[in-house]
Amino acid sequence: MDTWAEITAARHELADQLETLDDKAWNTPSLCDKWTVKQVVGHLVMPLTTSMPKVAVALAGSGFNFDKMNDKLSRKVADEKSPAELIAALRANADKKFKPPGMGPETPLTDITIHSADIRRPLGLPTVVPGNRASAILDFLAKSKAQGFVAKGRLAGLRFEATDIDWNSGTEGQLVRGPSEALILALSGRDVALDDLEGDGVATLRSRSR
């Protein structure tokens, strides 16, 4: 699989759906805590359009707290751009090969996929993650450290199995089973997806979110 090609495709797919939204939809709370749909799009556009010197200044101004810096810059981009400008920026930079230092392309692929679902689910928009894309993301989340996506200890003692693609994380532990898109969200801490899953491990996963 050409991971960068999948990232480009995912950005264009999201832009296509964003073009159908009205103002109410843009201001709808997303699955991301404290972010609206527009602010999530701002987050996706921010690293594609913000220079490294500006990121460094914002990081220093946030006490070198990456999460605070990310929130500040994402909100700034969302505030300064109209929905049409955000869509245009997402399209214009769809093939940009940005990734955090030390990370592979699986990181931006996972980021665009999860945040697209953060937008689509509250709005009732269809979410379809192609099988090859879903398999790569699930491998990243369940079989690597996936820093920044999976909370420490969240997956301990659990095994995962997709029902719509040929993918599983192993044969030991309590089972969590269901559609690949729901597994991606549940592994990354989006509890809304737990209702789409089954198995003796679902209750364990739910308890770790409290």
C-alpha positions in Angstrom: 0.0 0.0 0.0 1.2 3.5 -0.8 0.5 5.2 2.5 1.0 8.7 1.3 -1.4 8.1 -1.6 -4.0 6.9 1.0 -3.4 10.1 3.1 -4.0 12.2 0.0 -7.2 10.3 -0.9 -8.5 10.6 2.7 -8.0 14.4 2.7 -9.9 14.8 -0.6 -12.7 12.5 0.7 -13.1 14.6 3.8 -13.0 17.8 1.7 -15.8 16.4 -0.5 -18.1 15.9 2.5 -17.2 19.2 4.1 -18.4 21.0 1.0 -21.9 19.7 1.8 -22.1 21.2 5.4 -24.0 24.3 6.5 -23.0 26.7 9.2 -24.8 24.7 11.9 -22.9 21.6 11.0 -19.5 23.4 11.1 -20.3 24.6 14.6 -21.4 21.1 15.9 -19.3 19.6 18.7 -17.1 16.9 17.3 -16.0 13.7 19.1 -12.9 15.6 20.1 -13.3 17.2 23.6 -13.8 20.9 23.3 -13.4 21.1 19.5 -16.2 21.9 17.0 -16.2 20.4 13.5 -14.6 23.6 12.3 -11.8 23.4 14.9 -11.1 19.8 14.0 -10.6 20.8 10.4 -8.4 23.7 11.6 -6.3 21.0 13.4 -6.0 19.0 10.2 -5.0 22.0 8.1 -2.7 23.6 10.8 0.4 21.4 10.3 0.1 21.6 6.5 0.1 25.4 6.4 2.0 26.5 9.5 5.8 27.0 9.2 8.1 25.3 11.6 9.4 28.7 13.0 5.8 29.6 13.9 5.3 26.2 15.5 8.5 26.6 17.5 7.3 30.1 18.8 3.9 28.7 19.7 5.5 25.8 21.5 7.7 28.0 23.6 4.7 30.3 24.3 2.8 27.2 25.5 5.5 26.3 28.0 6.8 23.6 25.7 3.5 21.7 26.2 2.7 20.1 22.8 -1.0 19.6 23.5 -1.5 23.2 24.5 0.4 24.4 21.4 -1.6 22.1 19.2 -4.9 23.3 20.6 -3.8 27.0 20.4 -2.7 26.8 16.7 -5.6 24.6 15.6 -8.1 27.1 17.1 -6.2 30.0 15.5 -6.4 28.5 12.0 -10.1 27.7 12.5 -10.8 31.3 13.7 -8.8 32.9 10.8 -10.2 30.9 7.9 -13.8 30.5 6.6 -15.1 27.0 5.9 -14.5 27.5 2.2 -10.9 28.6 2.9 -10.3 25.6 5.2 -11.6 23.2 2.5 -9.4 24.9 -0.1 -6.4 24.6 2.1 -7.1 20.9 2.8 -7.3 20.2 -0.9 -4.3 22.3 -1.9 -2.1 20.5 0.6 -3.7 17.0 0.3 -0.4 15.5 -1.1 1.9 17.2 1.4 4.1 14.7 3.2 4.1 16.1 6.7 4.7 13.8 9.6 5.8 14.5 13.2 9.6 14.1 13.8 10.6 10.4 14.3 7.2 9.1 13.2 6.2 7.3 10.0 3.4 8.0 7.5 1.1 5.8 9.6 0.8 8.7 12.0 -0.8 11.2 9.6 -2.9 8.4 8.0 -4.3 7.5 11.4 -4.8 11.2 12.3 -6.8 12.0 9.2 -8.9 8.9 9.5 -9.8 9.3 13.2 -10.5 13.0 12.9 -12.6 12.5 9.8 -14.7 10.1 12.0 -14.7 12.7 14.8 -16.5 15.0 12.3 -18.7 12.5 10.5 -20.2 10.6 13.3 -21.8 13.5 15.2 -23.2 14.7 11.9 -24.6 11.3 10.8 -22.4 11.3 7.7 -21.3 7.9 6.2 -17.8 6.8 7.2 -16.1 4.1 5.1 -12.5 3.2 5.7 -11.0 1.1 2.8 -9.8 -2.3 4.0 -6.1 -1.8 3.3 -6.2 1.6 5.0 -8.1 0.2 8.0 -5.7 -2.8 8.4 -2.6 -0.5 8.4 -4.1 1.8 11.0 -5.2 -1.1 13.3 -1.7 -2.6 13.1 -0.3 0.8 14.1 -2.7 1.3 17.0 -2.8 -2.3 18.4 0.7 -3.6 17.6 2.9 -0.5 18.1 3.2 2.1 20.8 1.1 4.6 18.7 2.2 7.5 20.8 -0.4 10.2 21.1 -3.3 7.9 20.0 -3.6 5.1 22.5 -3.5 5.8 26.3 -0.9 3.8 28.2 -2.4 0.5 29.5 -5.7 0.9 27.5 -5.2 -2.2 25.4 -3.5 -4.5 28.0 -4.9 -8.0 28.2 -7.2 -7.5 25.2 -7.3 -8.9 21.7 -9.1 -7.4 18.8 -10.8 -8.8 15.7 -12.4 -7.0 12.8 -15.6 -8.4 11.3 -15.5 -6.6 7.9 -11.8 -7.2 7.0 -9.3 -10.0 7.6 -7.5 -8.5 10.6 -6.8 -9.4 14.2 -4.3 -8.5 16.8 -3.6 -12.0 18.2 -5.2 -14.9 20.0 -4.6 -14.1 23.7 -6.7 -11.9 26.0 -10.3 -10.8 26.3 -11.9 -10.4 22.9 -13.2 -7.1 21.4 -14.8 -7.7 18.0 -16.6 -5.5 15.4 -16.3 -3.3 12.3 -12.8 -2.0 11.6 -13.9 1.7 11.8 -15.4 1.1 15.2 -12.2 -0.7 16.4 -10.0 2.2 15.2 -12.1 4.7 17.2 -12.4 2.5 20.3 -8.6 1.8 20.4 -8.0 5.5 20.2 -10.3 6.4 23.1 -13.6 7.3 21.3 -16.0 5.5 23.6 -19.0 6.2 21.3 -17.8 3.3 19.1 -17.9 0.8 22.0 -21.6 0.3 21.3 -20.7 -1.1 17.9 -18.5 -3.8 19.4 -19.0 -7.1 21.1 -17.0 -9.6 23.2 -15.9 -10.0 26.8 -13.3 -7.3 26.5 -15.7 -4.5 25.7 -16.6 -4.0 29.3 -12.9 -3.9 30.3 -12.2 -1.3 27.6 -15.2 0.8 28.7 -14.0 0.7 32.3 -10.6 2.1 31.3 -12.3 5.2 30.0 -13.7 6.3 33.3 
